[in-house]
Amino acid sequence: MKFRAYLSFLLALTMLPAAPPSVDPREEALVAKRRSYWAFQAPQRTPVPAGQHPVDFFEPAKNEALEARALVRRLTLDLTGLPPAPGEVEAYLADRQPGAYERLVKRLMATPAYAERWAQKWLDVVRYADTNGFELDAERPHAWRYRDYVIRSFAANKPYNRFLEEQLAGDELYPTSQDALIATGFLRAGPRHVVGGNQDEEQNRQEDLMEMTHSVSTAFLGLTIGCARCHNHKFDPILQSDYYRLQAVFGATEFRDIQLATGEEAIAADERMAAHKARLKPLFDEIKAMEKPYLEKYKADAKATLEPQFRAILDVPKAELKTEEQKRLRHEAERQITPTWDEVVALLPAELKTRRAELRKQIAVLELDKPAPAPFAYGVFSVSSARPTHILKVGDHKKKLAPVEPGLPLVLAPDLGNLDQQPQGRRAALAKWLASGEHPLTARVMVNRIWQFRMGKGIVATPNDFGALGARPTNKKLLDWLATEFVASGWNVQHLDRLIVTSAAYRQRTPQRRRMEGEMLRDAMLAASGKLNRKMYGPPVRTPIEPEIYEIIFTEFETDNLWPLPKDAREMDRRSLYLLNKRTVRLPLLANFDQPDTMTSCPERAESTHALQSLTMLNSDFVQQQAKRFASHLKGTPEEIVAQGYRLALTRPPTREETQLALEFFAKGGNVEDFALALFNRNDFVYLP
């Protein structure tokens, strides 16, 4: 009977008409029936006996404790994303005073690497990248400041409720704080369809509103509210009107690059850029003059192949184009006869191609010294008025139904109704509501992310979906206790982190080991080779990409240097967090080890196993280079080389059998570089203990 009643509820919910401006009583009544679902109820705190670790009270360890050396490696990799430095394990083992482990946890959390590790996790959730995505995938010159904001926030142990407020409404709540302005880059972190030519501006605007709405519901609410874009949610009590009421909160929000420099600083930066462009101009002018006759010939030949209406419109002066149809035809005709740069280069004779290549190389050298632009925040701001928001039939912006006022999902805010704030205060009201300690989802969603980050699997195994189709909590009492503790601690992420990693549940042996993420693997190899550059912050860094990938993206004309590498080669040895994150071009090492595509939110990294991973770890240029670098640090007798290699790569001494196998390898003519490569390919290098 309960199942039949539930089906009846779902059927009724999906067949309701779209809501008028005021809430339909039938909708409120149906939503009320599902308000008792566990995720929509306030967390209940179960008392913990005095003297007992709260995590172990709710989740007792089932296995024996991990050996001390392996525990230090697990903890260090978990908290920092890097292996222990030489000597750190021995220092811990030599510390016989009570509280040694707790002191190690405290020290690791105080390192910059801890904040960088957390930033990578958060950027996965919000789909951060340095480019727009889709076919053009253009770069976002100032987006990296949001990445740096996230790192600084975790380094400062910023209260999570403040972290949330700044990202949703920093410009409204904290307008004098540069960090808060930068934080609003959260609302622009996902992909954006930016293309040239005629645009449907209303459709573009709807896509922006949709992206902001989905980002908030995924990151902070842990609900698949996007399902209600086209109809009432089929499984959760989220109405289509709820979706558009929430979307209306962003109705006055516009994207803008916000200047962070003073007027004098901006002028000075502009002058430096003008001087730089003046140095480049003669080189570009020579290329342009060289290409001009071939460009004109291409256009003339292409024009002759056009359909009559397109040829005719090209003969009409632009000033005489009167109708929108004429303008559209002219735009399309020009598009059809305009070649890409490589199509023009293909027409050049050999001697001009050679000269052009020389000029491009000169340009590339000058571009290495390109001055930094005046600093901007890739953020948002609120305008004084907002366009009306309508429910859209099947999500189509051309099929408007009833208008709605900005508001909150009825299942979570039955008494709040519509937001009364002016357009410039709507996001602030939403942020304050989400950051309230009484909200049933905000704290639960975040503590579940913390638990999943440290333990490998969330208490709710679907971190972005706490709804009916998501997984049920495996230990609701633990989840609720952690949520209430999180709020009581002042939304302190490090406090929750410390509780988890100091528990016996965390320190036990586990039958299912976790593999390093691609970024961790790359960073661990750099650390073992002694070449890891610990520099923090700043614009993203390019590293070499395979020639085959370059040619796929940029065609055969590599001389144009469309993937310029940094002038200082040490920049390419920085942590993977700082590499240029291009949505359509991922480094094979990272892609093969399940780096997210940044088009959708990634609450939990996948752990696939396939042949490309082994091939990458054996044959890729990067891994081979790091093995060579690693080998150069291993000195002494064969026995000493083996001992050094194991301690640097695996933070432990080799066993007697491992030593014997390595010595036999050397005796048969094996070299140190291959030995180093073999260490990188060991399971205990790639997997956490």
N, C-alpha and C positions, 0 to 999 in steps of 0.2 A: 504494500500500500504506500509506503514511504517513497519507493521508487516511482510509482505512478504519479504521486503528488508532485514529485520533483519534475517529472516530464511535463506535467500539466503547467507547472510554473514556467518552465523554459519555453514551451509553446506559446503561452500567453505573452511572455515578455518579448519574444521576437516578432509577434504579430501586432504589437501596439502601434498606433500611428505616431508620427513624429510629434514631439511635444510642442505646444504653443508657448508663447513667452512666459506664462506662469505655469508652474508644474502641474501636470495632469494628476488629479487625485488617484486615478487608477495606477499610474506609474509609481507614485509614492507608496501605495498599498503593496504593490508587487515587490518593490525594493525592500520594504520593511520585512517581508517574509524571509529575505536572505541576509538581513543585517546581523543575524545570529551566527553567521559563518565565522569560524575561529579567527581568521585574519582581520576581521572588522571589529573585533572585541579588544578592549584594552588588555595589555599583558598583565597576568597575575603573578605576583612574586611569592614563591614558596620559601619559607624560612630554611636557612642552612644551619646545621648544628655548629656550635662554637668550636673553633679549632680545626674544622675540616675545610679542605680546599673546596670551594663551591663547584668548580668544574668536575672534580672527582666525586663529589656527592651525587651529582646528577648523571655523570658518565664515567663510571669506574673503569680503570684500565683492565684490559682482558689478557694482556701479554706481559712478559717480563720487560724490565727497563732496558733501554738501548745502552750499549757499551759507551763509556764516557767519550772516547775519541770520536766515535761516529755521531754521538749526540751533538758535540761541538760543531761538526761539519754540517749536520742537518740544520741546527739552529742558525748558524751563520749564513748559510745559503738561503734559508727561509726568510730571515729578517733583512738581509742586505742584498741578496741576489748575487753575492760573490763568495768564493771559497775563503776559508780562514787564511790569513797571511802566515808565512813561515814563522814558526815560534809561538803563535797564538795558542795552538793546541797544547803544546808543552807547558806554557805559562799557566793554562787552566788546570792541567793535571798536577802541577806543582803547588797549586793553591789549596792548602789543607784546612783553611779557616772556614767556619760555618758561613753559608750564604754565598759560596763561590759561584754557583750557577746563577743565582739572582743578580750578582754583580756583573756577570758576563752578559746577561740579558739587558741590564741597564746600560752597559757600555755600548753594546751593538745598537740599541735604540737611539743612542745619542750621536751616532755616526751619520754623515750625509748620505751614505749608501742606503740606510734604512728609509729615508724619505724618498730617495730615487726608486727604490723597490716598490713602495706604496704608490708612488705616482704612476708607475707602469700599470699597476692593477686598476687604478681609477681611470686612466686614459683608455684602457680596454672597454670599460663600462660605458664611457661617454662617446666612444668612436672617434677619438682624436686622431687627426692626421694633418700633415702640412700642405695638403692639396685638396681641391674641391671634389675630385672623383669624376666619374662619367667620362665622356669621350675626350674632352679637352684636358681635364685633370690639372688645371692651372694651379700654380703655387699660391699660397697665402703668406705673403711676406712677414706679417706681424703675428701670425697665429701662435708661434712658439712661446710667446709671453704667457699664454694660458698654461702651457706645459710647465713653465718655470714657476708660475703662481701655485700650481698644484704641488710641486716639489717643496716650495717654501712653506706652504701650509702644513704639510706633514712634518717638515723639519721643526716647525714651531709648535707642533702638537696643537694646532688651532682647534678649538671646540667644533665638533662636527656640525652643530646647529648654525654656528657662524659661517662655516664653510659652505653650508647649503644656502644660507641667506645671500651671501656674496655672489654665488654663481647664478642664482635666480633673479636677484634684484639688487646687486651691488650699487648700481647707478642711482637707484631710488632710495635705498636705505643708508648708504655710506658714500655719498657723492664726492666727498673730499679725499677719499682714499684711492690712490692709484691702483693698489692691489684689488680693491673691490670692483673698479672699472674693468680691469683686466679679467677678473673672474667671470664676468658676463660672457666671455668667449665660450663658456659652456653651452650657451644657447645657439652657438654657431659651429660647434665642434664636429657635427656630423657632415655627411656629404651634401653638396649643393649643386644642382644642375645649372651650370652657367655656360651658355653657348652664345655665339654671335647670331646676327641676322634678326629677322622679325621675331618678336617675342609676344607671347600671350602673358602680359604682365599680371593679370588676375590669377592665372594658373600658377605663375611663379610665386606670387604672394601666398597662395593657398599651400603650396609645397613648403614654404618657409614656416608657416603657422603649424603645419602638420609635423614638421621636424621638431619644432620646439615642444609641442604637446607630447610627442612620443618620447623625447629625451627626458622630460620631467617624470612621466608615468613610469618609464623603465628604471631610471637611476634611483629615484627617491620613493616612489610608491610601490614598485615591484608588482605592477599590474599590466596586463596586456590590454590597455585601454584602447589601443589602435583598432581593435576588432570592432569597436562601436562607431567607427568613422562612417560606415555604410549602413549599419542597422543596429538595433539594440543587441547588446552582447548576448550570445546564445547560451553562455554558461555562467557568467558572473553578472551580478546585478548592476551593470554599468549601462546606462541608457544612451541612445544616440544623442539625446539632448545633453546628457552629461559631457559627452565628448566635445560638443561644440560650445557649451558653456565654459569648459576649461580652455578651449582654444580661444575664446573671446577674451580671456585674461591677457593674451598676447596681442590683442588687436591694435594696441597703440605702440607696440614694440617695433622699432626699425633697426636694421643692421647699419652700423657705422664704425669706421676706424677712428677711434678717439685719440686726438693728439695729446701726448703726455709731456712734450717738451715745452719750455717757455718760448715766447715769441722770438727772443734773441737766439736761442738754441736752434729753433726751426729755420731761421734765416741763415745761420751759419752752415747748417746741414745742407740747405738748398744751394748755397754758394759752392760748397765742396762738390756736390753732385753736378752742378753746372760746369765746373772746371774739368771734372772727369769726362763728361759728355763732350766737351770741346776737344779733348785729346783724342777721343774716339771718332769724332765727326769726319776728319779727312779720310780715314780708313773706310768708313761706311759709305762715304760719298764716292770713293773710287769703285767700290763694289757695285754700287747702284748704277754708276755710269757704265760700267762694264756689262752689266746685265740688261740695261735698258733696251737695246735693239732686239735682243732675243726675247725679252718679255713682250715687246710690242708685236713681234712676229707671231709669238704664241697666241696672243689675243686675236690678231687678225685671222689666223688660221682657224681658231676656235669659233670666231664669230660666223665664219662662212658655213659652219656646220649646224648653226642654231636653227630652230624652227622660225618661220617668218615673223611671228608676233614678237619674238625676243630680239631678232635682228632689227626690226623696225623701231622698237622702243629705245635701242641704243643710239639711234640717230636723232632722237629728240633731246634737246638741251635739258639739263636737270631743272633749270628755272622754269621750264614750260610744263613740267609734270603737274597736273592738277588733281587728279583723282587718286584715291588710295590704291585702286587697281593698277593704275599706271606706275605708281611707286613700287608696288609689289613686283610687277613684271620687270621693272628696271633692276631692282635688287637681285632678282633671280637670274636675270640675264648676265649681270656683272659677276655673279657667283660662278656661273657656268664657264665664263671665259677667263677667270682669274686663276693662274697656276699656283701651286704651292712652291715654296722656295726650291725644293729639290728638283721639281720639274723644270724650273728655269736652269738650274745648274747642269742638268743633263743635256741641255742644248749647247752649252759652251764648248768651244774647241779646247783641245788638250792644254795649250799654252795658257789660256785664260783660266782654266780650272786650276792649274798650278799656281798662278798668281793669286787667284782668289783664296786658295788654301793658305798661302803665305800671309795674306792680309788677315784671314780669320785667326791664324795663330798669334799674330801681333795683337789682335783684339782680345784674345783669350788671356794673354799675358797682362795686358792693361786691366782687364776685368778682375784679376786677382787682387788688385789694389783698389777696387771699387769702394768708395766711402760708405759708411753706414748711413741710412736715411734717418731723419728725425724719428724718435720713437713714437709709435702709435699702439693703442690697444685694439685688438681685433674683437670689438665688443658690440653692445647694443645700447640704445637709449629710448626713452619714451617721448612720444609727441603728445601734444595737448588734446588731440581729438582722435578718435578711433572710428574706422569704418564699421558699419553694422556687420554683425556675424549672423549667418543663417545656417540652419541645418541644411545639409546638402544631400539630395537624393543620390544614393549609392556613392557618396563622396564626390560627385561631379560638381565642380564649381559653377557650371552653367545651369544647374538645376536646383535653384534655391527654393527652400521651403520656408518654414516659419522662422522669424528672427529669434535670437536668444540673447539674454543678458549674461555678462561674465559671472561665473559661479563655480561651485565645487561639486564633485560627485555626490549625489543625494545619499548614497549608502554610507558615506563617511561623514557627511556634514548635513544631517537632516534639519538642523535648527538654524543654519547660517543663511540659507537661501542665496539670493543674488549678492554679489559683492557691490557694496555701495560706493566704493572708492572711485575717485576720478580716474581717468585713463592712466595718468602718470603714477598711480598708486596701486594698481591691480596686482602687479607682480610682487610688490612688497607684501600685500595682504596674503597672497598665495604662499610666499616664503615663510611668513610668520605662522601661518596655519600648519604648514608641513613641519616647521621647527618646534612646534609645541610639544611639550613633554607628554601631553595626553593623546597625541596622534597614535592610533593603533599600529600603523605600518612603518613609519619613518625609522624608528630605532630598531625594530625587528629586522627590517631589510638590511640595514648597515651592519648590525652585529652578525647576521647570517653571512654577509660578505667576509667579515673578519674571520669567522670560524672556517669558512670554506677556504680562504687564503692560507690559513695555517694547517688545517687538518685534511685538506684535499677534497673534501665533499661537504657541502653545506648541510646544516640541520634540516633546512628545506632544500632539497636537491635541485630545485629550479630557482636560482637566486633572483631572476628577473620576473618570476611569476608566482605570486602567493595566492592566485585565484583558484577556482574550482578545477581547472585543468592542470594546475601545477602540482608538485609533489606535496604530500602532507608532511609536517615536521616529524622527524624520527624521535625527537625528544622535546616536546612542547614546553615542558616545565623548565628545561635548560634554556631554551630559546627565550622564554618570557623572563626568566631570571636575568639573563644577560642583557635583555632590552631594558629592563628596569634599572639594572646596575649602570648601564651606559648613560642613561639620563641622570641618575643620581650622582654619577661621577663628574658631571658637567660636560657630557658628551665627549669623553676623553678616549680617543682611539688607542693611545698607548696603554692606558689602564686596562682596556679589554684585551689587547694584544698580550700584555704581561700576564694577565690571569690565565690565558689559554696556554702559553708556552711554558709556564711554570707548573702546569698540572702534570700528574702522572699519566693522564690520558695522552698528552702530547709526547711525553718522553718514552713511551713504550715502543717496543718493536712492532712493526706493522707488516702484515703479509703482502700488502700491495704497495710497492714503492712508487714514488712519484718521479716522473722524468723532468729534467730541467726544461724550462722554456727555451725557445731559440735564442732569445736575448741573453739569458743566463749562460747558455753554452758558449756563445761568442765571447761574452765578458770573462768567463772562467778561463778560456784559452788565452785571452790577452793577459789575464792575471798570471797564469802559469808561465807565460813567455817573458814576464817582467816588463811588458810594454804597455800595460793598461794606463791610459791617460785619465786621471781622476778629475780633470777640469769639469766644473759644473756650469750649467746655464748657457744661454746664448742661442744664436741662430742654428738651425739644423745643419748637419754635416753630411756631405756626399762621400761615399766610398766607391771604389771601382765596381762597375757592373760588367758582367760577362759580355764579350763582343757580340754574341748571338742575340742577347737581349737588346743591346744598343741598336743593332741593325733592325730588329723588329720594330722598335719604337721610332727610331729617327731615320730610317733608310740607310743607304750605303755611304752617305757622305759624312764620314766620321770627322773630317777636318773642321766641320763647323763647331765642334766642341760644345754640344748641347748638354753635356753632363760634366760641367767643370769641377775638378777636384780642388780641395783647399790648397793654398800656397804652402802652408805648414803641414807636412805629411803626418806629424804627430796628432793632428786633429782627427785623422781617420782611425786612431786607436782609442777614441773615447768610448764610453759606455754606449750600448746599443740604443738606450733611451734617447740619445741626442742625434741619432742618425736621421736623415731626411726620411720621413714616413710618407711615401707617395702611394696613394690608394691603388693605382693601377700598375705599379712597379715595385715589387717586394724583392729583397735580396733572397736568392735561392736558399741560403742557409736558414734564414728565419722562416721563410714560407714553408720549407720542408718540415720544419719542426713546429708547425701549427700557429704561426703568427696570425692574429685575426685580420680579416680583410678591411676592417674599419668602416664598412658600409652598414653593418648592424652591430648592436651592442653585444659585447662578449663578456658575460659575467663569469665564465669559467673556461679556461683554455682546454682545447681538445688534446688528447694524447694518442695520436694515430701511430701506427707502426707500418712502415713500408720501405721498399728497397732504396728509394731515393735518399733516405736518411743515411743509410750506410755508405752509399756512393758519395754523398756530400762529405761525410766525415773522413773519407779516405782520399778523395780526389780533388775537392774544391781548392781553388787557388788560395783562399783565405786560410783554410785549415792547414794546407801544406806550408804556407808562409809561417804560421804560428808554430808549427812543429819544428821548423828550421830555427826560429828564434828561441824556442824552448830548449832545443838541443844545444844551442850555443852557450847556455848557462850551466850545462852539466859538465863538470870538470873532474879530473882525477882518474883513479883506477877504475876498471869496469865495475867493481863492487861499489865504489863510491858513487859512480854515475847512476847505478840502479837505485841506491838508497836515496840519493838526491831527487831523482825523478819521481819516485813514489811519494815522497814527502811533499814535493811541490804540487804534484797533480792530484794526489788522493789524500793528502794530509795524514798519512800513516806510513810506517815502515813496511817494506815488502816482507812477505812470509819467506820461509826458507825455500819452499818450492818455487815461488815466484822469482827469487834471486837466482836459483839454479837454472831456471828456464831462460832468464835474460842473459846469464853468462854464456850459456850454450849458444844463444842467438849471436852474441858478439864473437864467440870463438869460430863460428861458421861464416864470419865475414859481414855480419849485420852491422849497420851503422847507427849512430846515436839518433839521427833524425827519424829513422823508421821506428826506433824504440820510443821516441817521444810521440810519434803519431799513434803507435799502438796504445800508449797510455790514454790518449785522448779518446780512443775508441772503446775503452773498457766500460762495462756497465756501471761500475762504481764511480766513474767520472761523470757519466751522463745522467745517472739517477741519484736522487737524494737518499741517504741512508734510511 
